[in-house]
Amino acid sequence: MRIGGMRRSGLVVAAAVALAAVCGCTVQTPGAGSGSGQGAGGGGRHRSPVHIELPATGTPGDGGSTDDRPGATARTTGGTGTTPGTAPGATPTRAPSAPVLWSRGDSGSGVRELQARLRQVAWLFDGPTGTYDDLTEQAVKGFQDKRGLPPTGRTDTVTWQRLLAMTHRPGKWELYLMGGQPAGAPDPRCLTGRVLCIDKTTRTLRWMVDGRTLSTMAVRFGTQYTPTREGVFKVYWKSRHHVSTIYHSPMPYALFFSGGQAVHYSYDFAARGYAGGSHGCVNVRDEAAIAQLFAQVRVGDKVVVHW
């Protein structure tokens, strides 16, 4: 029996040596340790006659990194699509979305600039209005999709930076191409009586009675070669369905104040904004506003055109 036990021990040692040769492990025979007294007879505890130590994984020079250990940070390997911090086989974590600056329903100067820049790259043809409407949303979505960005229709910081890089800073009349600019302070001559107070600087018309503003609207003036006259005038004629005898163009809701110059509705101003100009008349683009004004103004009311 003893001889059989010795044979079995020899077979175990031989098997361990063979395993070490294949696996590259370090083999320690009984008693080959540091003399810690844990062998047979050392405190009465027994241990395996063969102790196998696995070599540490990692690449020489990388500090003994063990990237394959549980809880260790996974490395990105070519073609695996594994992102840092994601265990192999796990669903990759998406990058956080860029902050949204403006979206549908927002309004203000930032939205107006966004619309002006979208016009520069021909993604928007209306406005700027300063209100993030459905047309603005569709324009942003098209711009994003064209450039491989998520087509959300919301203007986030990534979309905005891309648009800034492709456009120039819009000027005042690009921002207010279709009107909507704030009116300036009224001329002192407008503070008494019934007055059409027309400001060339802010391109606005105030309808005022005894110093109180009843309505304000955007207006457009004559060109360099056909300027609108400045000064103090009076409305001398009202013509609801007027047509120019010189240019044969319609001048609805005309309020004549100086020769052939009048305040009237302009289809061209409604369509093109400040991209065009008149032959000296004061154009209004809001038909509802000029219709209401036409009903209120009387022949003899004062007209002040000023800078």
C-alpha positions in Angstrom: 0.0 0.0 0.0 2.8 2.4 0.8 4.4 1.6 -2.5 1.1 2.4 -4.3 0.9 5.7 -2.4 4.3 6.7 -3.5 3.5 5.8 -7.1 0.3 8.0 -6.9 2.3 10.9 -5.5 4.9 10.5 -8.3 2.1 10.5 -10.9 0.6 13.7 -9.4 4.0 15.4 -9.5 4.6 14.3 -13.1 1.2 15.5 -14.1 1.8 18.9 -12.5 5.1 19.3 -14.2 3.5 18.4 -17.6 0.8 21.0 -16.9 3.4 23.6 -16.0 5.2 22.9 -19.2 2.1 23.6 -21.2 0.7 26.5 -19.2 4.0 28.2 -18.4 3.3 28.0 -14.6 5.8 28.0 -11.8 6.0 24.7 -9.9 7.0 24.5 -6.2 7.5 21.1 -4.7 6.9 20.4 -1.0 9.4 22.2 1.2 10.6 24.5 -1.6 8.8 27.5 -0.2 10.2 30.1 2.2 10.1 27.8 5.3 6.8 29.1 6.5 6.0 25.9 8.3 2.9 25.2 6.3 4.0 21.9 4.9 3.2 18.5 6.4 3.9 18.6 10.0 3.9 22.4 10.0 1.0 23.2 12.4 -0.7 19.9 11.4 -2.1 21.4 8.1 -1.6 19.7 4.8 -1.2 21.4 1.5 -1.1 20.2 -2.1 2.3 18.8 -3.1 2.2 21.1 -6.1 1.6 24.9 -5.9 0.8 26.5 -9.2 1.2 30.3 -9.7 -0.4 31.9 -12.8 1.8 34.6 -14.3 0.3 38.2 -14.2 -1.3 39.3 -17.4 -0.4 42.5 -19.1 2.1 43.9 -21.5 5.7 44.5 -20.3 6.2 48.1 -19.5 2.5 49.0 -18.8 2.8 48.7 -15.1 1.5 45.1 -14.9 -2.0 46.1 -16.1 -4.6 43.4 -15.7 -7.3 44.7 -18.1 -9.1 41.4 -18.1 -9.8 41.3 -14.4 -13.4 41.8 -13.2 -14.0 45.5 -12.6 -11.0 46.6 -14.6 -11.4 49.3 -17.4 -11.8 47.7 -20.8 -9.5 48.7 -23.5 -10.7 49.7 -27.0 -9.5 47.2 -29.5 -9.7 47.5 -33.2 -13.1 46.6 -34.6 -14.7 45.7 -31.3 -16.6 48.9 -30.8 -16.0 48.7 -27.1 -16.0 52.1 -25.4 -13.8 52.9 -22.4 -15.5 52.0 -19.2 -17.8 49.5 -20.9 -17.3 45.8 -20.1 -17.0 43.5 -23.2 -20.5 42.4 -24.4 -22.3 45.2 -22.5 -24.4 47.8 -24.3 -22.2 50.9 -25.0 -23.3 54.0 -23.2 -24.4 56.9 -25.5 -22.7 60.2 -25.3 -24.8 62.9 -23.6 -26.9 65.0 -25.9 -25.7 68.6 -26.6 -27.6 71.3 -24.6 -30.6 72.7 -26.5 -30.5 76.5 -27.0 -33.9 77.1 -28.7 -36.8 74.9 -29.8 -40.3 75.3 -31.1 -42.3 77.9 -29.1 -39.3 79.9 -28.0 -38.9 83.6 -29.0 -36.5 86.4 -28.6 -33.4 88.0 -30.2 -31.5 84.7 -30.2 -34.2 83.0 -32.3 -34.2 86.0 -34.6 -30.5 85.7 -35.2 -30.9 82.0 -35.8 -33.6 82.7 -38.5 -31.4 85.3 -40.1 -28.5 82.9 -40.4 -30.7 80.1 -41.7 -31.8 82.6 -44.4 -28.2 83.2 -45.4 -27.7 79.5 -46.2 -31.1 79.2 -47.9 -32.8 76.9 -45.4 -35.4 79.5 -44.4 -37.2 82.0 -46.6 -39.7 83.6 -44.2 -38.9 86.0 -41.4 -37.0 86.6 -39.3 -39.9 86.8 -36.9 -38.2 86.2 -33.6 -40.5 83.2 -32.9 -39.4 79.6 -33.3 -42.3 78.3 -35.4 -42.9 75.2 -37.5 -41.0 76.7 -40.5 -38.0 77.3 -38.3 -38.1 73.8 -36.9 -38.2 72.3 -40.4 -35.4 74.5 -41.6 -33.2 73.4 -38.6 -34.1 69.8 -39.2 -33.0 70.0 -42.8 -29.8 71.8 -41.9 -29.0 69.1 -39.3 -29.8 66.2 -41.6 -27.7 67.6 -44.4 -24.7 67.7 -42.2 -25.1 64.3 -40.5 -26.4 65.7 -37.2 -29.4 64.2 -35.4 -32.4 65.9 -37.2 -34.3 66.9 -34.1 -35.4 70.3 -35.3 -34.1 71.7 -32.0 -31.1 74.0 -32.1 -28.5 72.6 -29.8 -25.0 73.9 -29.2 -23.4 71.6 -31.9 -25.9 72.7 -34.6 -25.5 76.4 -33.6 -21.7 76.2 -33.8 -21.9 74.6 -37.2 -24.2 77.3 -38.4 -22.0 80.1 -37.0 -19.0 78.7 -38.9 -21.0 78.9 -42.2 -22.6 82.3 -41.9 -21.7 85.9 -41.0 -23.2 88.0 -38.2 -26.4 89.4 -39.5 -26.9 93.2 -39.7 -29.8 95.1 -38.2 -31.9 94.9 -41.4 -31.2 91.3 -41.9 -32.5 90.7 -38.4 -35.6 92.8 -39.1 -35.9 92.0 -42.8 -39.7 91.6 -42.6 -40.2 94.2 -39.9 -40.8 93.8 -36.2 -38.1 96.2 -35.1 -38.9 98.3 -32.0 -40.0 101.9 -32.7 -37.8 104.8 -31.5 -38.9 107.7 -29.4 -41.5 109.9 -31.2 -40.4 113.2 -32.7 -41.5 116.1 -30.5 -43.7 117.3 -33.4 -45.7 114.1 -33.0 -46.8 114.8 -29.4 -49.9 116.9 -30.2 -53.0 116.2 -32.3 -53.6 113.4 -34.6 -50.4 112.4 -36.2 -48.8 109.7 -38.5 -45.3 109.8 -37.0 -42.9 108.1 -39.4 -39.4 107.3 -38.3 -36.8 106.6 -41.0 -34.2 105.5 -38.5 -36.2 102.7 -37.0 -38.4 102.2 -40.1 -41.6 102.4 -38.1 -44.9 104.3 -38.3 -46.7 105.3 -35.1 -50.3 106.3 -35.2 -50.6 108.8 -32.4 -53.4 110.9 -30.9 -52.5 113.6 -28.4 -49.2 112.0 -27.6 -50.5 108.5 -27.1 -49.5 105.7 -29.5 -52.5 103.7 -30.8 -50.6 101.4 -33.2 -47.1 100.8 -34.5 -46.1 99.1 -37.8 -43.0 98.4 -39.9 -42.6 100.6 -43.0 -40.3 100.8 -46.0 -39.2 103.9 -47.9 -38.1 105.1 -51.3 -34.7 104.2 -52.8 -31.7 106.3 -53.2 -33.0 107.8 -56.5 -36.6 108.1 -55.4 -36.4 109.1 -51.7 -39.3 109.7 -49.4 -39.5 113.3 -48.4 -39.0 114.4 -44.8 -40.9 117.1 -43.1 -44.4 118.0 -41.7 -47.3 117.3 -44.1 -51.1 116.7 -44.0 -53.2 113.9 -45.4 -54.9 115.5 -48.4 -56.5 112.4 -50.0 -57.6 108.9 -49.2 -57.9 106.2 -51.9 -58.9 102.7 -50.9 -58.3 100.9 -54.2 -55.7 103.2 -55.7 -53.5 102.2 -58.7 -50.4 104.3 -59.6 -50.9 106.2 -62.8 -47.1 106.4 -63.3 -46.0 102.8 -62.4 -49.3 101.1 -62.8 -48.8 99.3 -59.6 -51.5 98.8 -56.9 -51.5 101.1 -53.9 -54.3 99.9 -51.7 -55.3 101.9 -48.6 -53.4 105.0 -49.9 -53.1 108.0 -47.6 -51.5 110.8 -49.8 -49.5 113.4 -48.0 -47.0 115.0 -50.4 -47.5 115.1 -54.2 -47.7 111.5 -55.4 -46.2 110.1 -52.1 -48.5 108.2 -49.8 -48.7 105.7 -47.0 -50.1 102.5 -48.5 -50.0 98.7 -48.4 -47.3 97.1 -50.5 -47.5 93.5 -51.8 -43.8 93.6 -52.6 -42.9 94.7 -49.1 -45.0 91.8 -47.8 -43.2 89.4 -50.0 -39.6 90.6 -50.0 -39.3 92.9 -47.0 -36.4 95.4 -46.9 -34.8 93.7 -49.9 -36.7 96.1 -52.1 -37.9 99.7 -51.9 -40.6 102.1 -53.1 -40.7 105.0 -55.5 -41.0 107.4 -52.6 -44.1 106.1 -50.9 -44.2 104.8 -47.3 -44.9 101.1 -47.7 -46.7 99.0 -45.1 -46.5 95.2 -45.2 -49.2 94.4 -42.6 -52.5 94.6 -44.6 -54.7 94.2 -41.5 -52.8 97.0 -39.8 -53.0 99.4 -42.7 -56.7 98.6 -43.2 -57.4 99.6 -39.6 -55.2 102.7 -39.9 -57.0 103.7 -43.1 -60.3 103.6 -41.3 -59.1 105.8 -38.5 -57.1 108.5 -40.3 -59.0 111.6 -41.5 -58.1 114.0 -44.3 -56.3 116.8 -42.6 -54.4 114.7 -40.1 -50.8 115.6 -39.6 -47.9 113.5 -41.1 -44.4 113.8 -39.7 -41.5 112.1 -41.6 -38.2 112.3 -39.7 -34.9 110.7 -39.0 
